[in-house]
Amino acid sequence: MAQRTLCIFGDTGSGKTTLGGELAKDQFKQNRTRTILHAADMGGFESIKHFISLGVIEVDSPAQDVDPWVWINEAVSTPPADDVGLVVFDSATSMSEALLSYIAKSDMKVGAQNTQKFTVTKNDKSLTVGANNMNHYGVVQTFMLDMIWKSTWLAKGGPDVLWTFSTDRGENTLDQPLVGPKLAGHALTSAIPKWFNYTFRVASLPVVDSPPRHVLYLQEQSENNGAVMGFGNARYALDASTPLPLLVEPASLVEALHLIQQGQEEAEANLRLELGL
């Protein structure tokens, strides 16, 4: 049976990696399966370090001199072992930024636009500094779309697949402001949710004189009195008896998936009754 493909996006410090750890713990408790974490975020994964120490999570992190194109392709193309129940890519935003940096400093020519770059040399050491152009963004976006598409095949009869993204605050084709998953540039922000079974936004909301609130949004939500739309897609079942809440607080990916599964079961039972099956 095909497993789930999941997208979580949020600002730095909102708890994306922690939610991945929560799901990894649940997978291990329920099925005794491990998690593979393909970690590209330079901020690290201190919040789930104890899972790594105990073997619940295995980390695959690129070395400093590794080719990011090859590393990402191998990460999405390599079938995991039978005892792996979850594969996490943390994060697509960092991966796309690594690819842009690689292009800017390399000798490759992408499209008709020339890359602006220069090399600084001192004491027999050199440093290449470069900038990206619009062609670079298009190539990286297309590549990452292909990589996400490839990764979904890992879930065909295998583990759950989870991608994390930073938050992009941009505009759609109608120049309307939106909040969604961030890849290279803004062009794909509104399209990314359709690549996954479920897309959720996690947010850390400040509270005066108290710890921040951590919430997981299960549906699209508006901000600034309806002026900004935040993306979300739980693909909640038609005919479910219980309405899907807007959010889960405190943020819990396990609880969100439980609510969706509960709705699917209710919808099936209601339809069975209605059709006399």
RAGI-V143612 format. One record per helix or strand of 2 or more residues. SS is the DSSP state (@ for helix, = for strand). FROM is the first residue (numbers start at 1). TO is the last residue. If there is no record, write none. Layout:
# RAGI-V143612
ss = [SS,SS]
from = [FROM,FROM]
to = [TO,TO]
This chain:
# RAGI-V143612
ss = [=,@,=,@,=,@,=,@,=,=,@,=,=,@,=,=,=,=,=,@]
from = [5,16,34,46,57,68,84,92,117,125,134,160,177,192,198,210,221,228,247,253]
to = [9,31,39,53,61,77,90,105,122,130,155,171,182,195,207,217,223,230,249,275]
